[in-house]
Every structure is written in C-alpha cells, then in structure tokens.
Amino acid sequence: SPKEGQKWELPVGSIEIVGPSDGGSYPIPPAKINLETLRGLTHMRPRTGVMGAVMRVRNALAYATHTFFQQAGFMYVHAPLITGADCEGAGEMFQVTTLDLAKPLPQ
C-alpha cells in the first residue's frame, strides 16, 4: 500500500525470478563513488545521486529558459545542423557557400 508521500500504487499480477543478484558485485556501491569510475559505467550514471542532481539542475535551467522565451513571444525551432562531415554521401546533396553564384568570380 502507498506510504506517506507516495501518490501511486502499482498492482502486480505475477513475478518471475530470473536469477540471484549478488550485492557484492553490484557496480555502484551505496557509498560515494568516484566520478572517474563512473566514466567506465556510462549505463549506470543516471542511477547515481550526482548524475541525478545534474539532470535535475539541467532540467530546471532548460525549463526556465524555454518558459522565459515562450512568454516573450519567441518560438523554439530545431534548425538543421550544417557540417562539413560527409557521411554516406550526404555531403553531395547540397552545397553551402557565401559566394553569389549568379556573379562570376573576378579573374
């Protein structure tokens, strides 16, 4: 049943035990973990308190920024990235230049 502060309760129809879990070999200890160690465990980063805090701060900053500009009448647009990287021939699709192609270059 929900405890104080819990909004939802998820009913479970069945549970399947896949195998044992050895707490001693779990990659993230309950104590503080070195950030250098986390670089090798990228898939586990979001489960740490430090990364959770970083994600909450980034979320709050992004939300505040978007809210400010939306209320000021700006529109959020995902502009295409123009890069010099030629992946799978995509660089041949179009050319970006600062030259006026209608005027020939002086010789």
N, C-alpha and C positions, 0 to 999 in steps of 0.2 A: 504494500500500500504506500501511497505517497507520504513522504516525510514533510516536515515543515519547510517551506520554500520550494518544494517540487510541484510543478504545475501539472505534469502528466504522468500517467502510469501506462506502461506498455504490456498488454496481456501476451503471454507466451503459450502457444499451443503445444509445442514439443521442443525438446532439447536433444541434440546429438553430440556426444562427447567424441571428438576426433582423436585426441591423444593427450598425454600428460604435458604439463607445462613446468619446466624446470626454472624456478625463480632465480636460481644462482647463475644461470647462463643468460638471463634476460639482458639485452644490450644496454638498457638505460637503467642505472640504479636509482633508487628513490632519493639518494643524497644528491648534492650538487654535481654536475657533470661539466667537464672541461669543454669549452666551445670548439677547441681543436679536435676533440674526439668526435663531436657531432658532425664534423665535415665528412667523416667516413661513414656516417649513418644517416644519409640525407633523407631516407624514407621515414626515419624516426623523429626528425626535428620537430614537426608540429606537435608531438606528444610531450615536449618538454615545456617547463614553465617559462623559460627565457623566450623561446620562439613564440609561445602563445601570447606573451606580453607584447612582443614586437608586432605580431599580427594584429592585436587589438589596437595598438597605437597607430599603425599604418591605416587600419580601417577607419578609425576616428578622424585622422587627418584627411584621408581621401573623401570621406563623407562630408566633412566641414567645407572642404574646398569646392566640391561639386554643388553643395547646397548654396554656398555663397554666390557662385557664378550663375546658377539656375535662377536664384531670386533676383539677380541683377539683369536678367533677360538674355543671358548667353545660352548657346546651345552646345552640347557636348557632341563632338564629331570624331569618329575614328578615321583619321586621314591615312591614306596609303603610305607605306614606307618606300622611299626610293633609295635603292642601294646599288652599288657597283658590283655586287656579287652576282655571278652568272650561274644560277642553279638550274640544271636540266634544260638549258636553252632559253630560260625565261628572259634573259638579258637581251635577246634578239627581238622581243615582242615590240618594244618601243624604245625611243631614244630621247633623253632629256638633254637640252642644250640651252645656253644663254644667247646663242647666236640667232640673228634674224635670217632664217633660211631663204626668205624671199629676196634678200640682197646678197649679191656675190661678195666674197671677201676681196679686199683690195690687194693687188699683186705688188 
